Amino acid sequence: LEKQTAATGQNVVFTVPNGQLVINPANGAKITSWRHSGVELAAPDNGLAIDGLMLPAPAFINGPYQFVEQAQTATALSITFSKELTAEEYGYELGGLTLRKTYTVPVDGSGFTVSTAFRNDSDHEVAFAFLYHNVPTVMVGGKDVVIWRAVMPGQDGQAQTLDLTSGQVELFRYKATDAEIDQRCQSS
């Protein structure tokens, strides 16, 4: 876990076997880069784990987040950031709500988790709908993959396909067969 200076401010960088995760606390504490086995998986202009609200009004939560803490266990590293939503910036309905966002990265480099907890320090109830906005990509050598395709699996849990020579990605779900979903989501 290290700090890295970039044009957008100080980034936090997790470096693990076969990968690297870059978080930008100055711009929403979002993931600006996720490299795994030499493949970039986060769209550079957008990123992953962008905090957003659907209610009371659609909005992305940008701007600086404050560092809260970092922790280390035998199996993972984590870092936590927070952001208080002010009434001036997000309106009375959300003013006083604080987001506490934690990234946890296993030391074996097997992936990462992100979680956001909320605390209401206002003098009123706060009703909201939260989402993470993610803009993934697959880039090798600075070039995007040519074809993205969602494929219904022949059997549950079928492995994902990442064929960099043909520029094709096939994504499979890991859920048991669901007739209603299958009917609505026919692949080509």
N, C-alpha and C positions, 0 to 999 in steps of 0.2 A: 504494500500500500504506500503510495507516494503522491506528492503534489507535483504538478507539471504546469508551467506557465504557457498559456496559449493566447491568441489574439482576443479571445472572449473571456479572459481572466484565468484564475487558477483552476485547473482541473484536478480531479482525484483519479488516480490510476491504480487499478488492481491488476497486477501481473501474476498469472498462474500458468501452470504447464499448458502449453499449446494455446494460450490465449491472453487477451487483455480486454479489460472493461474500463471505459473512460466516462466519468460523470462530470458534468459542468454545474457546480453549485450556483454560479452567477446567473444561469439561465434556466431556472426551474428545477435544478438538481436532476436533470434528465440525462439519459445515456446518449452521448454523442458518438461513441464508437464501441463496437463489440466485435472483436476479432477472435475467431476460433480456427485453429489449424491453418492460418494464413488467409482465411476468408472473412471479409467484412460483412457483418450481418445487420448493421444499423444504417439507415439512410443518412448520409452526412449532413444534409441541410435540415433534417427533421429530428430523427432519433427515436428513442424508445423511452417508455415510462414517463411520458409527458402528462402531468396532472391536469385533469379537466373536469368541468362540471356540465351537467345536462340541465339541472334545475338549481336555482330558480331561473337562471338564464344561461345559455351556452357560453362557456368561457374557458380559456386555457389559463392555467396559473403559471405565469412566467416571473421573471425578475429574480433577484437574489434570494437564496435560502441560506440560513445560518447553520454553521456546523454545531452539532450538539455533542456527539461522542463517537468514539470508535472502540471496537472490542475485538478480542481475539480469543478463540477457543482452540482446542487441539484439531478441530476439523474445519473451521471457517474463520473468515475475517468479516467484520461488518462495520458500516459507517452510517450515522444517522444525521439528517438535516431537518430543519423546521422552517416554517413560514407562517407568520400570522397574517390573516386576511384582514385588511383594514376597511372600515366603512367608506373611507374616501376613495379607495381603489375598487372595491368589490360591492359596494352598496350596503345599506343597513342590514339587509337580510343575511348577509354572510359576515359582516363585521364582527370580529372577536373570535372567529373560528381559526384554530391553529392546526396546520398539517404537520405531522411528524413522519418523515419518510426514511425508511431503513433499507439499505442494500446489504445482502449477505452473499458472500462468494465462498464456496467450498475451496479449500486449499488444493484439492486435486484438479481444479479447473473444470469440473463437470457441468457448470452452468452458473446461474445466480437466481436469487429471489429478491423481489422488491415488495415492500408492504408499506401502507400508509395508515396511520392512526390519526384520529381527529379529537380535538378537545375544544369545548365550547366555553370560553371565558366571557361571553357577552351577557347582557341582562335579559336576553330573550331566547326562545327556542329557535333553532336553526334547522330548517328542512332543506335538504339538498340531495342531488344524485351525482355520484362521483364516477369517473372513468379514468383509465390509463389510455392515452392515445399512443399508438405504436406505428411507426413507419419503418418496416424492415426492408432490407435489400440483401442481395447476395452479390458481392463484388470481388473479383479476383483480378489482381494486377490493375486496379483502377477501372475495370470494365464491369458493367452490370450484366447479370444473367439475361439471356435472351427470352426464355419462356418460363412463366410461372403457371402451374396447373394444380388445381385441387382435384384429387382423385379419390373416388370411393374405394375403400380397401376390399380386396377379395376376401380377407379375413381380418378380424379385429386385431389391432396392434401391429399391422404390417409396417415395416421399416420405411422411413423417409428416404427419398432419393435426392441426391445432390450430385448431378453429373456436370462437372465444370467444363468438360471438353465440348459437350453439345450445348451448354448453357441452359440446362433444364433443371427445374426444381419441382418435385412432386410432394405434396403435403397430404398426410393421411391422418384421420382422426383416431383417437385411442378409446373410443366409446363403443359400447355394444351397439349392434345394428338397431336402427330406429326407423321404422317404415315411414313415418311422417317426414322426418328430416330427409331420408333418401328420396322421397317423392319430390320434395321442394328443391333439392340440391343435386340435380343430375349433372354429372361432369361430361365434358366433351371429349 
